[in-house]
Amino acid sequence: MKIRIKNGRVIDPATGLDKVQDIYVAAGHIVAMGQAPADFHVSTEIDASGLVVCPGLVDLAVRLREPGLEYMATLESEMRAAAAGGVTSLACPPDTDPPLDEPGLVEMLKFRAKNMPGPRVYPVGALTWKLKGERLTEMGELAEAGCVAFSQADAQMVNTMVLLRALEYAVTMDLPVWLRPQDHYLSQSGVAHDGVVAARLGLPPIPVPAETVALQTILLLVRETGARVHLCRLSSRAALGMLRRAKHDGLPVTCDVGIHHVHLSEMDTADFNANCHMVPPLRSLRDRDAIRQALAEGLIDAVCSDHAPVDEDAKERPFQESEAGATGVELLLPLTLKWAREAGLSLAQAIDRITYRPARILGIDAGEIGIGKPADLCVFDPDADWTVSAKTLRSLGKNSPFLGHELQGQVRYTVIDGHVDFRHNERH
């Protein structure tokens, strides 16, 4: 398929490009920019007048719920939702059922994803068997099967000796390890930030030291082993201070934050809204503001959707008994744009946090626009207003704290591997 995207404002944070020009696509790659190449016969034309053309979004945490959790969502539904959100590459955490701890499971997931429309899927393998934190997986075999990194997802690693061995093993194979710091004992049975709201509502708390104690352990082991570690979904001001010192010392660590934590705080749980039951919990306003500032400064490397579709029954329970998680893959772009506008940042700076930087963390050829680059592109209207509702969300999970909210910024087209995988006017 040969595609011409005409008159769009092309923004590429990797090169600093910000210019109205045409893009020409053929055989899955960008073949020209500005002027059409010789003998280029257009088969599909996209009029991007008044729209922004940027690299396809790269999302570091999208739960596709397969295998095993199809009652929450299906691979097909979430791939469709991701494409509607402008996402062209995504990392899938290993907390499926069974977990992604065997090469056959990884190969099956990749095969199924490759044979349906939607983003490129990069599985994150389980660090330990069944995510139990007791015995290491065969990381080398899982990497050969297609895993780009290794993680415990939201399962805590209680045994620090196992964690040390995992990092040592990862170093020998030059494999990245992704860890979300949370101490098992300090967070046990907790569901909300240890603050005034949890105290008033009588909700079991998760204190900030649950994150910082675990983070300190991880950083000490990184210093000891030299392992490449990506820190997932930091949520507190104190943890960000520790991250700043670690980066200053030259430790090989990167970090992301969930998009909901950029906007929400413990105050949003005050009405027992189960859609605000998340892991890690929404913390204080002071923590939220620290996250926003660290993201603007670049201390936080990337922002992700932390997409976790949950079936309606699991969210209709009392807050403490409800399933944690929020759908977010379709909201990553508008919520990132909202943060950037409020922070006084440019479109390019906003796009950078959800394209180029997460692509570097994944180690994939994505998040850039240039001749010869893969034709993975997002075309969006930065000024379009739309209301988040069960009807407008394509994900089977309708569990969003932003239901009923009006957001600005809407994807019009998503091009993946040179094919138009999403058009805004398609019925759903």
C-alpha angles and dihedrals in degrees: 000000000000114000132188116197104193135196096359126146099246113209121184113172092192093066102021091245114161110160141125106247144125125267123208122205130192135159092005096304140089104258101176144003125205101000124044116248119246116284092008109159112192117226096173127024125195117196104213096175108151091008134107121239113202138156113288112270118263112211118196098199123036118148108211091185094223132148105042106351100075091134087073098043141324133241090245095051095047094044088053091048092049092052089049087054092054093253114147099168128033140175116225116210117229098241096108124123105284096021120242094265101124129062092232092060091049093048091049092051093048092046093051093045093048091053097056133060116269143068129337107267122219112188120215108214127225113263092210133025111279087351088275095132094232109097130026120242123233093269094178093056092044090051090053089051090056110275113146097193142356129244148161090224104207095335109109122233103230097173108071091191089062089049091051091050090047092054092046090050092047091053092055090055096035091239123153121236121210116205134178106206113228126138112230098218098042092050099037112138092353121137106172142037114282096248145101095296096053090046092051094046095042094238120156106255135230107204124213091248087067085071101034097047090053092043092052090053092050093048093049090052091047089053089050098046106026090228119164106244129182113202111217126213103346108193110181140072090229092055091050090055090054090048091052091055092046092053091045088055090052099248112164096246134131129184143206135190131207115252092233090060089056091064110020136063141181087283089072090063092057093102094049090254102176090201085072092056100110142157112262094029124246103264137203126311087250091056092047092051090049089053091051092050094046090050091051092048092049095243086120104059101205145357123227136188095238082210112201114166112200128188118253096248092057091055097045092067122096112288095256093051098040124107112261120236144071134227110244116145092103092047099049094093101044093041091050090049089049091053092048093050091049091047093049094243129144128255089250092055091050093048091047092065093056101036123023100026098048089045089058090050090052091045094229134136096253142096095065138094118215144117109290093019121124111274096243105140141161120209113193143165107234092196101046114117120212137165122238110233141146087262097052095046113085094193115099086230110082092177102124128142086214097063107137093018122124113229132187122228125053134193114240101177136009118198117195123182090344096308128107100240096171137030119181094227094057115117120245 
